[in-house]
Amino acid sequence: MRNSIAFGWRVAVRTTLVQIGATVVAALCALGWGAPAASAVLVGGIIIASGYWLAARRAFGRRVMAPTAALGAIVLGQVIKWVWIGLALVFAIGSGLFPPLGVLIGVLVALVSQLGGLLFRH
């Protein structure tokens, strides 16, 4: 029998680590275009991975709770995640500190690698 909270937490940790790993690899590959591009890729991926981590902490960071409270925690976690991602991307791209294309590539790498973290069974 699976403990859904423990299982969900393990999936969240694994997925976040896969996102960070893929982002670091993509940033190392982007070093060919210079340090600003590599740092932009890294920032974009970390924004997505940290948003996923925030949602997971909210959804699975507690003990057993009533179904309605669990649903509320999941929904609130998703809202927190998307608010964080939106604000962080607006700052990262709008501030002019990072090349926008690099940030978007980092976002894409983290989102695609999220599927890899979710597909593993063990």
C-alpha positions as CSV (number, residue, x, y, z in Angstrom):
1,M,0.0,0.0,0.0
2,R,1.3,3.5,-0.9
3,N,1.2,6.3,1.5
4,S,0.0,9.1,-0.9
5,I,1.7,11.9,1.1
6,A,5.1,10.1,1.2
7,F,4.8,9.0,-2.4
8,G,3.8,12.5,-3.5
9,W,6.7,14.0,-1.6
10,R,9.2,11.6,-3.2
11,V,7.9,12.4,-6.6
12,A,8.1,16.1,-5.9
13,V,11.7,15.8,-4.7
14,R,12.7,13.6,-7.6
15,T,11.1,16.0,-10.1
16,T,12.7,19.1,-8.7
17,L,16.1,17.4,-8.7
18,V,15.7,16.3,-12.3
19,Q,14.7,19.9,-13.2
20,I,17.7,21.4,-11.5
21,G,20.0,18.8,-13.1
22,A,18.7,19.4,-16.6
23,T,18.9,23.2,-16.1
24,V,22.6,22.9,-15.0
25,V,23.4,20.8,-18.0
26,A,21.6,23.2,-20.3
27,A,23.4,26.2,-18.7
28,L,26.8,24.4,-19.2
29,C,25.9,23.9,-22.8
30,A,24.9,27.6,-23.1
31,L,28.4,28.6,-22.0
32,G,29.3,28.5,-25.6
33,W,27.3,31.6,-26.1
34,G,28.8,33.3,-23.1
35,A,28.3,33.7,-19.4
36,P,25.2,35.9,-19.7
37,A,23.4,33.3,-21.8
38,A,24.4,30.5,-19.4
39,S,23.3,32.5,-16.3
40,A,20.0,33.3,-18.0
41,V,19.3,29.6,-18.8
42,L,20.2,28.8,-15.2
43,V,17.9,31.5,-13.8
44,G,15.0,30.4,-16.0
45,G,15.2,26.8,-14.9
46,I,15.6,27.6,-11.3
47,I,12.5,29.8,-11.4
48,I,10.5,26.9,-12.6
49,A,12.1,24.3,-10.3
50,S,11.6,26.6,-7.2
51,G,8.0,27.2,-8.2
52,Y,7.4,23.4,-8.4
53,W,9.1,23.0,-5.0
54,L,6.9,25.7,-3.4
55,A,3.8,23.9,-4.7
56,A,5.0,20.6,-3.4
57,R,5.8,22.0,0.0
58,R,2.3,23.3,0.3
59,A,0.6,20.2,-1.0
60,F,2.8,17.5,0.7
61,G,4.6,19.3,3.5
62,R,1.9,18.5,6.1
63,R,0.6,15.4,7.8
64,V,-2.6,13.6,7.0
65,M,-5.6,16.0,6.5
66,A,-9.2,15.9,5.5
67,P,-9.9,15.6,1.8
68,T,-11.2,19.2,1.5
69,A,-8.2,20.6,3.3
70,A,-5.9,18.5,1.0
71,L,-7.6,19.8,-2.1
72,G,-7.3,23.4,-0.7
73,A,-3.6,22.8,-0.1
74,I,-3.0,21.6,-3.6
75,V,-5.0,24.5,-5.1
76,L,-3.2,27.1,-2.9
77,G,0.1,25.5,-3.8
78,Q,-0.6,25.9,-7.5
79,V,-1.6,29.5,-7.0
80,I,1.5,30.2,-5.1
81,K,3.6,28.5,-7.7
82,W,2.2,30.5,-10.7
83,V,2.3,33.8,-8.8
84,W,6.0,33.1,-8.0
85,I,6.8,32.1,-11.5
86,G,5.0,35.0,-13.0
87,L,6.7,37.6,-10.8
88,A,10.1,36.0,-11.1
89,L,9.9,35.9,-14.9
90,V,8.7,39.5,-15.1
91,F,11.7,40.5,-13.0
92,A,14.2,38.3,-14.8
93,I,13.2,39.4,-18.2
94,G,12.0,42.9,-17.5
95,S,15.0,44.0,-15.5
96,G,17.3,43.5,-18.4
97,L,19.8,41.6,-16.3
98,F,19.4,38.4,-18.3
99,P,18.9,37.8,-22.1
100,P,15.2,37.0,-22.5
101,L,15.8,34.1,-24.9
102,G,18.2,32.4,-22.4
103,V,15.6,32.7,-19.6
104,L,12.9,31.2,-21.8
105,I,15.2,28.4,-22.9
106,G,15.8,27.6,-19.2
107,V,12.1,27.7,-18.6
108,L,11.5,25.3,-21.4
109,V,14.3,22.9,-20.3
110,A,12.8,22.8,-16.8
111,L,9.3,22.2,-18.0
112,V,10.3,19.4,-20.4
113,S,12.5,17.8,-17.8
114,Q,9.6,17.8,-15.3
115,L,8.0,15.1,-17.4
116,G,11.1,13.0,-17.0
117,G,10.8,13.3,-13.2
118,L,7.2,12.3,-13.3
119,L,7.6,9.3,-15.6
120,F,10.0,7.4,-13.4
121,R,8.3,4.7,-11.4
122,H,10.9,4.1,-8.6
